[in-house]
Amino acid sequence: MKTLAPKVAVVEVDGEGFAALLGKDVEVQTPNFIFAGKLEGENDTFIKLSNSHVVFDTGAYKNAKYTYAEKRSTDALYIQKAAIIAYCETTQLK
């Protein structure tokens, strides 16, 4: 008989997650696309990026810039948080 892993309590910590990245350049990965831009806002459902780009080729992560990132025709981009699989601060948009 298999046993289930013990339950783990999830504790929300102030100043972590998206709140810690407000005003910074971030990279946001969804199942189909990678987006980059300045994190301008967050609510329960969406995040807002300004200076938004679609990243088609990151190149090596040690590179100073993305190999191929195209600026979107509109400055603001709203991404549904449920679609995000990973995110981090980035310096590759400079």
PEVEN-V431162 format. One record per residue. N is the residue number from 1. RES is the residue in one small letter. SS is DSSP state (~ for helix, > for strand, _ for the rest). OMEGA is omega in radians with two decimals (NA if undefined). NEAR is the number of other C-alpha atoms within 10 Angstrom. Layout:
n/res/ss/omega/near
N/RES/SS/OMEGA/NEAR
N/RES/SS/OMEGA/NEAR
This chain:
n/res/ss/omega/near
1/m/_/3.12/3
2/k/_/3.06/4
3/t/_/3.13/5
4/l/_/3.07/6
5/a/_/3.13/6
6/p/_/3.11/6
7/k/_/3.13/6
8/v/_/3.10/6
9/a/_/3.08/6
10/v/_/-3.10/6
11/v/_/3.09/6
12/e/_/-3.10/8
13/v/_/3.11/7
14/d/_/3.07/8
15/g/_/3.07/9
16/e/_/3.11/9
17/g/_/-3.10/12
18/f/~/-3.12/19
19/a/~/-3.14/12
20/a/~/-3.07/11
21/l/~/3.13/18
22/l/_/-3.13/18
23/g/_/-3.12/15
24/k/_/3.04/17
25/d/>/-3.11/23
26/v/>/2.98/23
27/e/>/-3.10/24
28/v/>/-3.14/25
29/q/>/3.03/17
30/t/>/-3.11/16
31/p/_/-3.07/9
32/n/_/-3.03/6
33/f/_/2.96/11
34/i/>/3.12/19
35/f/>/3.07/22
36/a/>/3.12/29
37/g/>/3.12/25
38/k/>/3.13/23
39/l/>/-3.07/25
40/e/>/-3.09/19
41/g/>/-3.13/16
42/e/>/2.94/17
43/n/_/-3.08/10
44/d/_/-3.01/8
45/t/_/-3.01/11
46/f/>/2.87/16
47/i/>/3.13/19
48/k/>/3.05/18
49/l/>/2.95/27
50/s/>/-3.06/19
51/n/>/-2.98/18
52/s/>/3.13/26
53/h/>/2.91/24
54/v/>/-3.12/17
55/v/>/-3.14/21
56/f/>/3.12/14
57/d/>/-3.13/12
58/t/_/-2.97/15
59/g/_/3.09/13
60/a/_/-3.12/10
61/y/_/3.09/12
62/k/_/3.13/10
63/n/_/-3.13/11
64/a/_/-3.12/13
65/k/_/3.02/16
66/y/_/3.10/20
67/t/_/3.13/14
68/y/>/3.07/13
69/a/>/-3.08/19
70/e/>/3.11/14
71/k/>/3.12/15
72/r/_/-3.09/14
73/s/_/3.05/9
74/t/_/-3.07/10
75/d/_/-3.06/12
76/a/_/3.06/17
77/l/>/3.11/21
78/y/>/-3.12/15
79/i/>/3.12/17
80/q/>/-3.07/15
81/k/~/3.13/15
82/a/~/-3.13/10
83/a/~/-3.07/14
84/i/>/3.09/16
85/i/>/3.11/10
86/a/>/3.08/11
87/y/>/3.12/17
88/c/>/3.01/14
89/e/>/3.12/18
90/t/_/3.02/18
91/t/_/-3.06/16
92/q/_/3.13/18
93/l/_/-3.05/18
94/k/_/NA/8
